[in-house]
Amino acid sequence: MNGDMIIAEGVKRAFPSGGETFWALGGITLTIPRSKLTILKGRSGSGKTTLMNILGALDKPTEGKVYLDGKEITGISEQERDMIRRKKIGFVFQSVALVSMMTAYENVEFALRIAGYPPEKRKSRAEECLRLVGLSGRMNHMPQELSGGEQQRVAIARALAHSPDVIFADEPTAELDTNTGLQVVKIFRELVEKEKVTIVMTTHDVG
């Protein structure tokens, strides 16, 4: 498992639907390499978000196993999975969900507080992450003063801030125009290079 950050074996997920069983995932086996950008492409409704939720320890599969950094995460308690999410995982969603009353800097610093990051290091780390996504000149702007692409970059900085092993980005370019979406992918590639983080991104259009 040395070269792989994530291994999924025979992952299935079923949901009850009108008295019947709907299988959102029918048996997924895959490996996600360490310190790389992996893009999972599929049509809307193909199960990408369901798979990301399972790989990111937000949900459990009906069948199958998932290993994160060599540790099996599907058979552990909710408390253990919560700890793994806090320490090892960052999330970027289609809807950025920034706190509207906080500046870009405050949104990232707040995420560090929640993650239990050392108080004396929060300011420098928040500023560093915003610089990494190209927002050093926009740190004190409110979300409504930022473009959609800039808001998504704040969300990426927030996900990166606590130095996770892996970032899951579920359709992060879906609400952006093509050029802005390509800029987001470029930022992901740069973060992999500079921070050695593993990034898993879903999309229905890789451009």
N, C-alpha and C positions, 0 to 999 in steps of 0.2 A: 504493500500500500504506500511505499515511500513517495512515488511520484504523483499520487492521486490525493486530492483534498476530500473528494466525495465519491462514494461508491453506493449505487442503488442496485438491489438484487430483487427482481421479480415483484416490483412494487405495484400493488393494485389498490384502488380506492373506490368503494361503493357508497352510494347515497340512496336512501329510500325515496321513491317517487311514485305517488299515487297508488300505493299498495304494491308496487313492484320495486325492483332493485335496478338502479341506474349505475353502470360502471363507468366512472369518469376516467379511470386509468385501468388498462387491461393487462398489465404485466410489464413494467418498465425496468430494464436493466441498462445502466450506464455508468460511466466513470467521468469525473470532472477533474482535469489535471490541476495541480497546485500552481499558483502564481501565473495564471493565464486568464484571458477573457474567453469564456465559452458562451456562444449565442445559441439559444434554443428557439427554433422558428416553427410556427404552426398557425393554422387558421384560428380565428376567434371560436371559442367553445371546444377546442381540441384537448383541453386538460392542462395547458401550460401553467396556469395559476395554481391549480390543484397540486401539480407536481412540485412547484416552487415552495408551496406551503409545507409540503412533507419534507423536502430536502432542507428547508430552513427551520425545522423543528416547531413549526406553528400548528401542524396537524400530524396525525398518525395514519399510516396506511392500514387498509383492511387486511392486507397480506403483504409479505415482503419485508426487507430490511434495508436500512440506510446507515452507512458509516460516515461520520464526519471526522476527518483527521485521525482515522484509525479507531474511533470509538463508535460503538453501535448506539444510535440515538432513538431507535424506534421502540425499544423495550424498557425504557427508563421512565421514572416518575415525571409528572408535570413540573415539579419543583426543580428537578435536575435539568429538564429541557429549558426551563425559564433561565436558569443560570448559564447554560450554553448560549442561548440567544443573547443574553446581556454581555457576555464576555467575548464570544467568538464570531458573532454574526452581525452584519449591518443590513438594513433593508432600504430599498428605494422603490417607491410605488408609482403607478401611473398618475395618481393624484398626489401632489407633493405634500399637502397637509402641513404647511408651515404655520407656526403660531402667529396670527396676524398682528398682534400687539407687540411683537418682538422684532428687533432688527435681524438682519442676516447673521451677524455675529452672535447675538443673543440666542437665536435658534440653535446654533451649533454648540454654544457654551452650555445651554440648558440640557442638551443631549448628553454632554460629558458629565454634568451633575447627576443625571439619572443613572448613568453607567457607573457612578462611584469613582470617577477619574480623580486623581489627586488635585485638591483645590489650587495648589501653587503652580500647577502645570496647565490648568484649563485655558487661560488666556492665550498663552503661546501656541497651544495645540489648535485651538479654534481658529486663530489667525493663520496658522500654517495651512490648515485644511482649506480655508477659503482662498488662500493664495494658490494652492495646488489646482483648484478648479477655475482659476482666472478671475476671482472676484475681490482681489485685494483693494480695489478702489470702490467697492460697493458694500463693504462690511456694515456700514451704519445706515443702510437703506432699509425701509420697511418692505415686506413682501409685495404690497400693492404698488410700490415704486419700481419693482423689478419686472422684466419681461418674463414670459413663460419659460424660456430657456434658462434665464438667470435663476429663477425660482427652483428649477430642477437641479441646477448646479449647487444651490444651497442645500438641497435635499441630499445630494451626493456627498457634499462636505460633512453633513450631519451623520450620514451612515458610516463615513470613513473615520470620524473623529476619535472613537475609542480604540482604534487600531485593531479591527476585527480580522480574523483569518480569511473570512469570505464575505462578500457582499452579494445579496440577491436583488436584482433589479427587474421588477415585473412590468413589462411594457413601458419603460421610462420615456420612450420617444413617441408614444401613441398620440399625445395631444400636441405635439410639436410639428412645425413644418419640416420638410425634408432636410434643408440645410442645417437647421438648429438640431435636428435629430442626429445628423452625422457628426456635429460638434460634440454632442453628448457621448457618442461612441468613441470619438477621438480622445476625450477626457478619460474614459474608462481605460483605454489602451495605455495612456500616459501614467495613470495611477498604478496599473499592473507593473509597469516598468520601474516607477520610482518607489512605490510602497511595497512591492512584491505581494500584493493582495490578490486573492482569487476572486474573480467576478463572474457571476452567472446571470445572464440577461436573457429575457424572453422578448420576442417580437413577432409580428406577423409580416414585417417587411424590413429586411436588413439593409435595404438601400443599395 
